Amino acid sequence: MRRLLLMPALLAALLWAAPCLAQTRSQLGPLCTTETTPADQMIDACSKIIALKVFSGEKLATIYFWRAVGWNKKGNYAQVISDATEALRLKPGTAVYNLRGSAYYDKGEYDIAIADFDDALRLGPPSGIIYHNRGNAYRGKGDYSKAIADYDAAIKTGPKSAFSYQNRGASKQALGDLDGALADINEAIRIDPTLPQPLISRAVIWRAKGDIARAIADTSEAIRLAKAKAPANIMTPPGSVLISAYAQRGLAYEANGDATHAKEDYAAVLEGVASDAGSKANQATAKVRLALLKEADAVPRKTAAVPAAESRPAPAPPASAAAPAPSAAREQAAATGRRVALVIGNGTYAHVKALPNPPNDARAIARSLREIGFTVSEGLDLDRTTMQQTIHDFLREAARSQIAVVYYAGHGVQVDGRNYLVPVDIEFKAGARMTDAMVDMDTIMAGLDDQIRTNILILDACRNNPMAPQVASAGPSRGIETGSGLAAPATLGSGSTLGAGTLIAFATAPGQVALDGEGANSPFSAALSRHVGTPGLEVQQMLTRVRAEVVAATKGKQVPWSNSSLLGEVYLAEQ
């Protein structure tokens, strides 16, 4: 979240001192350049001034800047970037770089955002606002140490910045420093108790500590505050605060076994209009979690239901209240299923090329995970209906875990940059949407998206595109690429960012083909099964060993790939 909008050096009063039409001076000018003007009126006024063609250079740049501000109020970040770029062409300025960088941030394009904030700082003078905004971008890409350094700089120049304390706390939480995070967020609440955002951040910490009642209380208060008063800061994406608050309260209710209230909150998340990447991520998660809870209502559960929580949230604790003892959180995690895994191996395909090894691979990985204490859900040669049900059952259980591992071996394809897992009953039919016959990886990622849990997804699914011959003969309109391999999953299909605390590993680099192997297992899964159970081996170090073994076994033809937003060291096999 950004705190303030920087104003351009050329003030509106000076701008309208220039000779121009009377209507421009008396009506359009103030509407265009007043921060409190409603978005549509601001955009309309600025557009009319531009159409008059009475300004050029720095003055015209100022008008484009203010129209970009109007677009920002509406959450139309593509138009913000377009107008800000034109303003920068006419006259580079710190405020314009800051605004455009903020728009790129809201789109989830963090590296470009950082470049704009760098340019803003280069033009100077140093600004706590820009340090704060660049810290947000570093936090968005998972570089929490740099984010904290920028928040430190922002707080040094503006010690009363509640948002900088809040976001520094969120960065500390991402690094596992829950107590340091709580201290920062409590300070943000002390500075401005009317802000809902710090309460949402504190709720995440309470839930990570196992104090669900406090998480529900804080998010309930955040919702009340957000409804009572719309965010005064025009740099806050429209609707984002309520979407975030409902999403976090829904996760807290679900963790507490209160499916009724969780479903209500997830539905409220989906009712909001998401314009920024964070809001889209929350909606992607809410959509999957809501569907899972509705499915649970329709299908009798084999296990006893968890008692529902009281419908009325517990009173909010004082900001300085002590957190529950770490041992209590660990005990709760252990009681709710700490380590779970889903293992699927599809090889006996009915209508596309069969693969001999995936079922063997899945058995080997499942066995290795069970040996180190994981509760494993295993599925072999699954059709689409069974595959979806197996995944959905797992996602419901994963909501109560500390570590969730998903392993899949079999065919996989990419369609328009999204990855799909292929069930054994898939059949290419003229006029049919092939994606409807497959399983979208985004569904799995969104269902697991929760920053208090570690998620590890491992895909030995890059062997080839099984539909390539059929797709090539049918023409490009089908949308399935004739190339091989999977796409690097930088974002969910909705445009939202991949959640923190996630590691994704492919058997080979994105866009490349992995080998099925001449023996009983693929080279990747054979190496993985040997190393995954090594005691005291951090998971990324484990994957490094797997990578080296696969490269050696395939003589460099296959190089496993991984991408991580893990928030600390993770050990699958404890010492």
JORA-V854846 format. One record per run of one state. SS is the DSSP state (H for helix, E for strand, C for the rest). FROM is the first residue (numbers start at 0). TO is the last residue. If there is no record, write none. Layout:
BEGIN
{{SS & FROM & TO} {SS & FROM & TO}}
END
This chain:
BEGIN
{{C & 0 & 10} {H & 11 & 14} {C & 15 & 20} {H & 21 & 32} {C & 33 & 37} {H & 38 & 51} {C & 52 & 55} {H & 56 & 73} {C & 74 & 75} {H & 76 & 89} {C & 90 & 92} {H & 93 & 105} {C & 106 & 108} {H & 109 & 122} {C & 123 & 126} {H & 127 & 139} {C & 140 & 142} {H & 143 & 156} {C & 157 & 160} {H & 161 & 173} {C & 174 & 176} {H & 177 & 190} {C & 191 & 195} {H & 196 & 207} {C & 208 & 210} {H & 211 & 227} {C & 228 & 238} {H & 239 & 254} {C & 255 & 257} {H & 258 & 270} {C & 271 & 275} {H & 276 & 297} {C & 298 & 324} {H & 325 & 334} {C & 335 & 337} {E & 338 & 344} {C & 345 & 356} {H & 357 & 370} {C & 371 & 373} {E & 374 & 379} {C & 380 & 382} {H & 383 & 397} {C & 398 & 401} {E & 402 & 408} {C & 409 & 410} {E & 411 & 414} {C & 415 & 416} {E & 417 & 420} {C & 421 & 432} {H & 433 & 436} {C & 437 & 437} {E & 438 & 439} {H & 440 & 447} {C & 448 & 452} {E & 453 & 459} {C & 460 & 466} {H & 467 & 473} {C & 474 & 474} {H & 475 & 477} {C & 478 & 478} {E & 479 & 479} {C & 480 & 489} {E & 490 & 490} {C & 491 & 495} {E & 496 & 496} {C & 497 & 500} {E & 501 & 505} {C & 506 & 521} {H & 522 & 530} {C & 531 & 536} {E & 537 & 537} {H & 538 & 552} {C & 553 & 559} {E & 560 & 563} {C & 564 & 569} {E & 570 & 570} {C & 571 & 574}}
END
